[in-house]
Structure formats: structure tokens, C-alpha cells
């Protein structure tokens, strides 16, 4: 089996630096460099690797020789990350995923592209994770649950069995989702929220039991479509 292509990381913030560390020391990938819009470049290199303007990506790192990973946070309910994912795909790049060697991932779990799954996540049997999902450390994804694309889940979230987490949602630290609950798309689930019933799209939920706030999640997160 041939070695994977070297990797270029899209981003130069904290998540990009974290991605470099994890890929470099807990995967077979060589990290070649960072790429971001020229207006965001503050230093010419990070961790001994060059920082290149985004408009030079395909010239400096041609897609037939490099794969890409978009390392951007949950801004605008994950839309900023999705726009970069779509952009590098349009240039012909294959998108890598990182799954920590310290995560528990059962043999039949499905994981999409451009996922970032950190240490101590538990993904039980028959679960599925869509493209462009971040699972920060210590989450539990119960059996037969589905995480749709463009989700950001922070730490120590519990998703029970037979759940569905809707696209572009954010789940805060220590949130919990009960058995067979569907979290609708574009939800902002606040830190410590206990979601006991299925939710409405474009909504914020907080509290125990979680209650819907009057403000739109898209408005709260300053989404620009």
C-alpha cells in the first residue's frame, strides 16, 4: 500500500495549528504547509512550515501531488469551513480526515471527508459521521446515530442511540441528547443543555430541560448565506 500524499492545511489559526500537530504526530501524513487568504497572513511560517496565500494554492501544492484539510472553526454555523471545503474540492483536491488513535471507533462506523475526530471520542456500532464534521475531545456518539455534514461538536457531549444531529449545527460542552431525538439543521445547542425532545430548525436551545430561545440561531451566529 502506497503512502498517503503529503497534506496542506487550509487555515492558520489555533485549529490549524492543532491539526498540524495531530496529523504530524498521530497519522502517516506529512504536513507540507499552511494556506490562507493573503490578508490573514501575519507570519511567513508556522511550526517550520510555510504559510502560502490561498490564491497560490494550486501552483505551490498541485492537487495531483497533495491532499488538503480545512482546519477552520464553527464560524457562521460552520459555513466558513464549508465554503473553503467547496473551494478546494473545486480545485481538484482530495480532503483528508483525522481520527485520533486514542478514539474508540467501532469497525462499521462511517466517517466522511474533512473530519477532525480528537482523543477519547466514542463512536459506537452502526454510527455515521458526514463530511466536514469536528468532534472535539471526549464525546459519546451512541449506536445507530447519525451526525450530518458540517457539524461542530465541542467536548463531552453525549448523543444517545438512534439520534440524528442536523447539518450545520453546533453543540456546546456537556450538552446531552436523549434517545431517538433529532436535532434539526442549523441548531445552536448551548453548553450543558439537555435535549429531551426533537428540535426545530434554525433555533437555539439551552437549559435542563432544554428550551427554545426566541432568537434565530442564524442571526445569533451572524450567518451570511
C-alpha positions in Angstrom: 0.0 0.0 0.0 1.5 3.4 -1.0 2.0 6.2 1.5 -0.7 8.9 1.5 0.0 12.2 -0.2 1.5 15.0 1.9 -1.1 17.4 3.3 -1.7 21.1 3.0 -3.7 22.6 5.8 -6.2 25.4 4.9 -6.1 27.9 7.8 -3.5 29.4 10.1 -5.4 29.8 13.4 -5.5 27.7 16.5 -7.4 24.8 14.9 -5.0 24.8 12.0 -2.1 24.5 14.4 -3.9 21.7 16.3 -4.5 19.9 13.0 -0.8 20.2 12.1 0.2 18.7 15.5 -2.2 15.8 15.3 -1.6 14.9 11.7 2.2 15.2 12.1 2.4 13.1 15.2 -0.6 10.7 15.1 -1.1 9.9 11.4 1.0 8.7 8.5 0.6 12.2 6.9 3.5 14.6 6.2 2.2 18.2 6.7 3.7 20.3 3.9 2.4 23.8 4.9 -0.5 26.1 5.6 -2.6 28.1 3.2 -4.9 31.0 3.9 -6.1 34.3 2.4 -3.3 36.7 2.0 -5.0 39.3 4.2 -4.8 36.8 7.1 -1.1 36.0 6.9 0.8 37.5 9.8 3.9 35.5 9.8 5.6 33.7 6.9 5.8 30.3 8.6 4.2 28.2 11.4 5.9 25.3 13.1 8.6 25.3 10.5 6.2 25.2 7.6 5.5 27.9 5.0 2.2 29.9 5.1 1.1 30.5 1.5 -1.6 32.8 0.1 -4.8 30.9 -0.9 -4.6 32.1 -4.5 -1.3 30.3 -4.9 -2.5 27.0 -3.5 -2.8 25.0 -6.8 0.5 26.3 -8.0 2.5 25.7 -4.8 0.7 22.5 -3.9 -0.8 20.9 -7.0 -3.8 18.6 -6.3 -2.3 15.6 -8.1 0.6 15.6 -5.5 -1.1 16.9 -2.3 -4.3 16.4 -0.3 -5.9 19.1 1.7 -7.5 19.5 5.1 -9.7 22.6 6.0 -8.9 23.5 9.6 -11.4 26.2 10.4 -13.9 26.5 13.3 -17.6 26.8 13.6 -18.0 30.4 12.3 -21.4 31.2 10.9 -22.7 27.8 12.0 -19.8 26.1 10.2 -20.4 27.8 6.8 -17.0 29.4 6.7 -15.4 25.9 6.9 -17.8 24.6 4.3 -17.0 27.4 1.8 -13.3 26.5 2.0 -14.2 22.8 1.6 -16.2 23.5 -1.5 -13.4 25.8 -2.8 -10.6 23.3 -2.5 -12.7 20.5 -3.9 -13.4 22.6 -6.9 -9.7 22.8 -7.5 -9.5 19.0 -7.5 -8.2 18.2 -4.0 -9.0 15.1 -2.1 -9.9 16.0 1.5 -8.3 14.1 4.4 -9.8 13.2 7.7 -8.1 12.8 11.1 -9.2 10.2 13.6 -7.2 10.1 16.8 -5.5 6.8 17.6 -7.0 7.4 21.1 -10.6 7.5 19.9 -12.8 4.4 20.1 -14.3 3.8 16.7 -16.2 0.6 16.1 -15.4 -1.4 12.9 -18.6 -0.4 11.0 -18.6 3.3 11.7 -18.8 5.5 8.6 -16.7 8.7 8.6 -16.8 11.3 5.8 -14.1 13.7 4.4 -12.6 16.6 6.2 -13.5 15.3 9.6 -11.5 16.1 12.7 -12.1 13.5 15.5 -10.0 14.0 18.6 -9.0 11.8 21.5 -11.4 9.9 23.7 -14.4 10.2 21.3 -16.5 7.0 21.4 -18.3 6.1 18.2 -20.4 3.1 18.8 -21.6 0.5 16.3 -23.5 1.5 13.2 -22.9 5.2 13.6 -22.3 7.5 10.7 -20.4 10.9 10.5 -20.9 13.1 7.5 -18.4 15.3 5.7 -16.8 18.3 7.4 -17.6 17.3 11.0 -15.5 18.3 14.0 -15.8 16.1 17.1 -13.6 17.7 19.8 -12.3 15.6 22.6 -14.4 13.2 24.8 -17.8 12.9 23.1 -20.0 9.9 23.0 -22.0 9.0 19.8 -24.4 6.3 20.6 -25.3 3.3 18.4 -27.0 3.9 15.1 -26.9 7.7 15.5 -26.1 10.0 12.5 -24.1 13.2 12.6 -24.9 15.1 9.4 -22.4 17.2 7.5 -20.9 20.5 8.7 -21.4 19.9 12.4 -19.1 21.1 15.2 -19.4 19.2 18.5 -17.3 20.5 21.4 -16.2 18.4 24.3 -18.0 15.9 26.5 -21.3 15.9 24.5 -23.4 12.8 24.9 -25.5 11.7 21.9 -27.7 8.8 22.8 -28.6 5.9 20.4 -30.8 6.3 17.3 -30.3 10.1 17.2 -29.7 12.4 14.3 -27.7 15.7 14.5 -28.8 18.0 11.7 -26.4 19.7 9.3 -24.5 22.8 10.3 -25.4 22.5 13.9 -23.2 23.4 16.9 -23.3 21.5 20.2 -21.7 23.1 23.3 -19.6 21.5 26.1 -21.5 18.9 28.2 -24.7 19.0 26.1 -26.8 15.8 26.1 -29.2 14.5 23.5 -31.7 11.8 24.6 -32.5 8.5 22.9 -34.2 8.8 19.4 -34.1 12.6 19.4 -33.5 14.6 16.2 -31.6 17.8 16.4 -32.7 19.8 13.4 -30.4 21.6 11.0 -28.9 24.9 11.9 -29.3 24.4 15.7 -27.1 26.0 18.4 -27.3 23.7 21.4 -25.9 25.6 24.4 -23.3 24.4 26.9 -24.9 21.9 29.3 -28.2 21.8 27.5 -30.3 18.6 28.0 -32.2 18.0 24.8 -35.1 15.6 25.6 -37.3 16.1 22.5 -36.6 16.8 18.8 -35.9 20.4 17.9 -37.0 23.0 15.3 -34.6 24.2 12.5 -32.6 27.4 12.9 -33.0 27.5 16.7 -31.1 28.0 19.9 -31.7 25.6 22.8 -30.4 26.0 26.3 -31.2 24.7 29.8 -32.2 21.5 31.5 -34.6 20.5 30.1 -33.6 22.5 27.0 -36.0 25.2 25.9 -36.0 27.1 22.6 -34.9 30.7 22.6 -36.8 33.3 20.6 -33.8 34.4 18.6 -32.8 32.6 15.4 -29.6 30.6 15.5 -28.5 32.0 12.1 -29.0 35.5 13.4 -27.2 34.8 16.7 -24.2 33.3 14.8 -24.2 36.0 12.1 -24.7 33.7 9.2 -24.3 35.2 5.8 -25.7 32.9 3.1 
